[in-house]
């Protein structure tokens, strides 16, 4: 799936089938459901979940908590716009899913 296809799927009622939890979290965030996105990211114990978790806390405005999750994800603290970061994470995770 490409980023364009992933973004287009945001008009649907549910995320595309087979997405890993971190991408499901980004999909929920893309639909404006921060709480569901956070729950999915928090439940994903892998680095991908940590990265999305960091983004979500940055979006929330909790920079300290975001910094903790960026460290856990082994990712640099993001400085770009939230929209750009969302797309960058989604692109990286989609590329990793093949």
Backbone as CSV, one residue per row, in Angstrom:
resi,resn,N_x,N_y,N_z,CA_x,CA_y,CA_z,C_x,C_y,C_z
1,UNK,0.852,-1.173,0.000,0.000,0.000,0.000,0.896,1.235,0.000
2,UNK,0.527,2.215,-0.799,1.272,3.467,-0.853,0.703,4.449,0.162
3,UNK,1.450,5.514,0.413,0.959,6.563,1.307,-0.323,7.167,0.747
4,UNK,-0.378,7.374,-0.556,-1.580,7.937,-1.183,-2.783,7.029,-0.951
5,UNK,-2.600,5.732,-1.104,-3.692,4.785,-0.860,-4.094,4.773,0.613
6,UNK,-3.095,4.831,1.491,-3.374,4.862,2.927,-4.182,6.110,3.285
7,UNK,-3.764,7.252,2.771,-4.501,8.499,3.026,-5.914,8.427,2.457
8,UNK,-6.069,7.849,1.274,-7.398,7.724,0.666,-8.301,6.820,1.500
9,UNK,-7.714,5.852,2.186,-8.514,4.934,3.003,-9.142,5.624,4.211
10,UNK,-8.679,6.818,4.541,-9.221,7.554,5.689,-10.687,7.929,5.503
11,UNK,-11.184,7.839,4.275,-12.602,8.139,4.035,-13.496,6.957,4.394
12,UNK,-12.900,5.800,4.637,-13.657,4.607,4.989,-14.054,4.590,6.455
13,UNK,-14.834,3.581,6.810,-15.305,3.445,8.182,-14.350,2.662,9.068
14,UNK,-13.435,1.919,8.465,-12.492,1.105,9.218,-11.165,1.081,8.474
15,UNK,-10.080,0.853,9.209,-8.784,0.782,8.522,-8.736,-0.410,7.572
16,UNK,-7.907,-0.330,6.558,-7.757,-1.465,5.653,-7.375,-2.723,6.429
17,UNK,-7.886,-3.867,6.024,-7.562,-5.105,6.741,-6.077,-5.436,6.660
18,UNK,-5.593,-6.041,7.725,-4.222,-6.514,7.746,-3.172,-5.509,8.168
19,UNK,-3.576,-4.290,8.519,-2.589,-3.306,8.956,-2.068,-3.663,10.343
20,UNK,-0.763,-3.512,10.564,-0.240,-3.721,11.909,-0.757,-2.623,12.855
21,UNK,-0.698,-2.865,14.162,-1.266,-1.915,15.125,-0.763,-0.477,14.995
22,UNK,0.516,-0.281,14.724,1.039,1.090,14.616,0.386,1.839,13.459
23,UNK,0.176,1.166,12.334,-0.504,1.806,11.202,-1.985,1.996,11.485
24,UNK,-2.586,1.061,12.203,-3.982,1.261,12.615,-4.091,2.504,13.498
25,UNK,-3.107,2.697,14.371,-3.100,3.874,15.242,-3.001,5.156,14.413
26,UNK,-2.104,5.170,13.434,-1.999,6.357,12.572,-3.285,6.586,11.793
27,UNK,-3.915,5.498,11.351,-5.179,5.618,10.624,-6.234,6.258,11.534
28,UNK,-6.332,5.773,12.761,-7.312,6.345,13.715,-7.009,7.816,13.973
29,UNK,-5.731,8.155,14.116,-5.365,9.556,14.304,-5.737,10.377,13.077
30,UNK,-5.500,9.814,11.909,-5.851,10.511,10.667,-7.338,10.782,10.549
31,UNK,-8.128,9.990,11.238,-9.590,10.181,11.267,-10.025,11.063,12.433
32,UNK,-9.047,11.552,13.213,-9.370,12.456,14.313,-9.702,11.772,15.628
33,UNK,-9.403,10.483,15.748,-9.702,9.746,16.973,-8.405,9.500,17.742
34,UNK,-7.930,10.536,18.438,-6.670,10.465,19.169,-6.714,9.371,20.230
35,UNK,-7.823,9.246,20.935,-7.933,8.268,22.022,-7.744,6.836,21.504
36,UNK,-8.430,6.486,20.428,-8.281,5.144,19.852,-6.859,4.952,19.330
37,UNK,-6.312,5.988,18.716,-4.941,5.908,18.205,-3.969,5.660,19.353
38,UNK,-4.155,6.381,20.434,-3.269,6.235,21.588,-3.373,4.829,22.181
39,UNK,-4.576,4.319,22.290,-4.766,2.969,22.838,-4.049,1.930,21.975
40,UNK,-4.152,2.057,20.677,-3.476,1.117,19.773,-1.956,1.236,19.875
41,UNK,-1.454,2.472,19.893,-0.001,2.678,19.986,0.533,2.166,21.312
42,UNK,-0.216,2.405,22.370,0.215,1.979,23.702,0.241,0.455,23.821
43,UNK,-0.675,-0.206,23.143,-0.735,-1.671,23.187,0.343,-2.322,22.327
44,UNK,0.896,-1.585,21.372,1.934,-2.108,20.485,3.282,-1.922,21.174
45,UNK,3.846,-3.000,21.664,5.079,-2.938,22.447,6.347,-2.824,21.604
46,UNK,6.209,-2.774,20.293,7.387,-2.701,19.438,7.821,-1.275,19.169
47,UNK,8.939,-1.152,18.488,9.465,0.162,18.150,8.526,0.994,17.308
48,UNK,7.758,0.342,16.425,6.809,1.085,15.593,5.730,1.719,16.468
49,UNK,5.222,0.974,17.408,4.219,1.504,18.328,4.779,2.638,19.165
50,UNK,6.035,2.510,19.589,6.669,3.565,20.372,6.790,4.853,19.550
51,UNK,7.104,4.695,18.269,7.268,5.861,17.396,5.934,6.590,17.230
52,UNK,4.883,5.846,16.982,3.561,6.457,16.856,3.137,7.055,18.197
53,UNK,3.457,6.376,19.287,3.142,6.870,20.625,3.823,8.227,20.850
54,UNK,5.084,8.334,20.435,5.813,9.600,20.555,5.111,10.709,19.773
55,UNK,4.780,10.416,18.530,4.073,11.391,17.687,2.777,11.851,18.354
56,UNK,2.022,10.899,18.896,0.732,11.247,19.499,0.903,12.149,20.716
57,UNK,1.926,11.896,21.527,2.151,12.766,22.687,2.681,14.127,22.247
58,UNK,3.447,14.161,21.181,3.867,15.454,20.632,2.644,16.228,20.159
59,UNK,1.752,15.541,19.481,0.518,16.176,18.999,-0.313,16.698,20.167
60,UNK,-0.331,15.948,21.235,-1.076,16.314,22.440,-0.449,17.535,23.126
61,UNK,0.829,17.785,22.837,1.521,18.901,23.465,2.344,18.498,24.675
62,UNK,2.471,17.197,24.913,3.242,16.680,26.040,4.651,16.345,25.559
63,UNK,5.478,17.369,25.441,6.817,17.213,24.856,7.709,16.273,25.663
64,UNK,7.615,16.317,26.992,8.437,15.446,27.819,8.106,13.983,27.599
65,UNK,6.825,13.665,27.578,6.398,12.287,27.351,6.751,11.861,25.927
66,UNK,6.580,12.774,24.988,6.943,12.469,23.598,8.428,12.134,23.507
67,UNK,9.273,12.921,24.168,10.718,12.686,24.123,11.057,11.288,24.656
68,UNK,10.386,10.883,25.725,10.596,9.544,26.274,10.293,8.490,25.225
69,UNK,9.177,8.622,24.514,8.784,7.611,23.522,9.655,7.658,22.273
70,UNK,10.138,8.856,21.897,11.097,8.906,20.782,12.354,8.119,21.154
71,UNK,12.822,8.277,22.393,13.999,7.514,22.826,13.718,6.015,22.773
72,UNK,12.564,5.607,23.276,12.208,4.181,23.256,12.144,3.648,21.823
73,UNK,11.674,4.500,20.900,11.557,4.108,19.491,12.887,4.208,18.742
74,UNK,13.884,4.798,19.415,15.190,5.036,18.780,15.053,5.924,17.545
75,UNK,14.233,6.957,17.726,13.993,7.939,16.670,14.351,9.326,17.199
76,UNK,14.814,10.206,16.326,15.087,11.574,16.781,13.777,12.292,17.105
77,UNK,13.861,13.234,18.015,12.684,14.050,18.330,12.319,14.847,17.085
78,UNK,11.071,14.751,16.683,10.616,15.408,15.452,10.525,16.917,15.660
79,UNK,10.862,17.636,14.636,10.781,19.107,14.650,9.898,19.638,13.525
80,UNK,9.543,18.757,12.577,8.730,19.188,11.445,7.265,19.321,11.879
81,UNK,6.422,19.743,10.962,4.999,19.859,11.275,4.435,18.487,11.613
82,UNK,3.353,18.475,12.367,2.707,17.207,12.712,2.236,16.474,11.463
83,UNK,1.724,17.211,10.498,1.257,16.591,9.251,2.408,15.911,8.518
84,UNK,3.548,16.576,8.459,4.722,16.016,7.795,5.227,14.799,8.551
85,UNK,5.228,14.878,9.887,5.683,13.733,10.675,4.746,12.540,10.490
86,UNK,3.438,12.785,10.520,2.463,11.702,10.322,2.747,10.986,9.007
87,UNK,2.940,11.757,7.942,3.197,11.177,6.622,4.529,10.423,6.596
88,UNK,5.537,10.951,7.270,6.846,10.287,7.293,6.770,8.950,8.028
89,UNK,6.080,8.938,9.159,5.937,7.679,9.905,5.132,6.685,9.079
90,UNK,4.017,7.143,8.537,3.181,6.248,7.727,3.973,5.684,6.557
91,UNK,4.719,6.518,5.867,5.522,6.050,4.721,6.532,5.002,5.149
92,UNK,7.221,5.253,6.250,8.233,4.302,6.724,7.596,2.973,7.125
93,UNK,6.470,3.037,7.828,5.823,1.803,8.272,5.212,1.031,7.099
94,UNK,4.657,1.770,6.151,4.099,1.101,4.963,5.208,0.423,4.161
95,UNK,6.348,1.081,4.029,7.471,0.485,3.297,7.960,-0.783,4.000
96,UNK,7.922,-0.771,5.316,8.389,-1.934,6.085,7.431,-3.114,5.985
97,UNK,6.149,-2.830,5.698,5.171,-3.921,5.584,5.227,-4.568,4.205
98,UNK,5.934,-3.926,3.287,6.155,-4.524,1.984,5.049,-4.351,1.039
